[in-house]
Amino acid sequence: MEKNLQKSLQRSKLRLILGSAYYCLRRCLIWRSGKYKFAGQANGEILKQIWFCHATPLLRQLKDVEMYLQYNKITNLKIAVKKVNQVILYPGETFSY
C-alpha cells in the first residue's frame, strides 16, 4: 500500500526562529489589541449546572492514520484539559488556547 505523503520542507534554523517569533508577536498583538474580550483564568469554582457537554470517541481506526497518533492525541488532550478545566466563558468572550 503506497501512501501519498509529502516530504516536509527543510527550513533553516534562522527561518524557524523568525517564523516562531513572528507568530508569537502576531498572537500577542491580537490579544492586546482590545478587539477581542478573552475568557479569564479558571477561578476554581465548581458550578452546579452543566450548560454544554460534548463527547467524541478518542480512539477510532481511520484510513491511512497510524494508531500511535490516536494515542498521542489522548496525551495532548490530557495536558490541555488541565489548563482549560473550570474556565468560565461569559457572553461576548473569546476562548483562546
C-alpha positions as CSV (number, residue, x, y, z in Angstrom):
1,M,0.0,0.0,0.0
2,E,1.5,3.3,-1.1
3,K,0.9,6.4,0.9
4,N,0.8,9.8,-0.7
5,L,2.8,11.6,1.9
6,Q,4.7,14.8,1.0
7,K,8.1,15.3,2.5
8,S,8.2,18.2,4.9
9,L,10.1,21.3,3.8
10,Q,13.5,21.7,5.2
11,R,13.8,25.2,6.7
12,S,16.9,26.8,8.0
13,K,17.2,27.4,11.8
14,L,17.0,31.1,11.2
15,R,13.8,30.8,9.3
16,L,12.3,28.6,12.1
17,I,13.3,31.1,14.8
18,L,12.0,34.1,12.8
19,G,8.8,32.3,11.9
20,S,8.1,31.4,15.5
21,A,8.9,34.9,16.7
22,Y,6.6,36.4,14.1
23,Y,3.6,34.2,15.0
24,C,4.1,34.8,18.8
25,L,4.3,38.5,18.2
26,R,1.2,38.4,16.0
27,R,-0.7,36.5,18.6
28,C,0.3,38.9,21.4
29,L,-0.7,41.9,19.3
30,I,-4.2,40.3,18.7
31,W,-4.5,39.6,22.5
32,R,-3.6,43.2,23.4
33,S,-5.5,45.0,20.6
34,G,-8.7,45.1,22.5
35,K,-10.7,43.8,19.6
36,Y,-11.5,40.6,21.4
37,K,-12.5,40.1,25.0
38,F,-10.9,36.8,26.1
39,A,-12.0,34.4,28.8
40,G,-10.3,34.9,32.1
41,Q,-8.4,32.4,34.1
42,A,-10.0,29.5,35.8
43,N,-11.5,30.6,39.1
44,G,-11.7,27.1,40.7
45,E,-15.4,27.5,41.3
46,I,-17.4,24.3,40.9
47,L,-20.6,25.1,39.1
48,K,-23.8,23.2,39.8
49,Q,-25.2,23.4,36.3
50,I,-23.7,22.0,33.1
51,W,-24.5,24.2,30.2
52,F,-22.7,22.4,27.5
53,C,-21.3,18.9,27.2
54,H,-19.6,17.2,24.3
55,A,-18.3,13.7,23.8
56,T,-16.4,12.2,20.9
57,P,-14.6,8.9,20.6
58,L,-10.9,9.2,21.4
59,L,-9.8,6.0,19.7
60,R,-11.0,5.1,16.3
61,Q,-9.4,3.4,13.3
62,L,-9.0,6.0,10.5
63,K,-7.9,5.3,7.0
64,D,-4.2,5.9,6.4
65,V,-3.7,7.1,10.0
66,E,-1.4,5.2,12.4
67,M,-2.9,4.3,15.7
68,Y,0.0,5.8,17.7
69,L,-1.2,9.2,16.5
70,Q,-4.5,8.5,18.2
71,Y,-2.7,7.8,21.5
72,N,-0.7,10.9,21.1
73,K,-3.9,12.8,20.7
74,I,-5.1,11.5,24.0
75,T,-1.9,12.6,25.7
76,N,-2.3,16.1,24.2
77,L,-5.9,16.3,25.4
78,K,-5.0,15.3,28.9
79,I,-2.5,18.2,29.0
80,A,-5.0,20.7,27.6
81,V,-7.8,19.7,30.0
82,K,-5.6,20.6,32.9
83,K,-5.3,24.1,31.5
84,V,-8.9,24.8,30.4
85,N,-10.8,22.9,33.1
86,Q,-13.0,25.3,35.2
87,V,-12.5,28.3,32.8
88,I,-15.8,30.1,32.5
89,L,-16.6,31.6,29.2
90,Y,-19.0,34.5,29.6
91,P,-21.2,36.0,26.8
92,G,-19.1,38.1,24.4
93,E,-15.8,36.5,25.4
94,T,-13.5,34.6,23.1
95,F,-11.8,31.4,24.1
96,S,-8.2,31.1,23.0
97,Y,-5.8,28.3,23.9
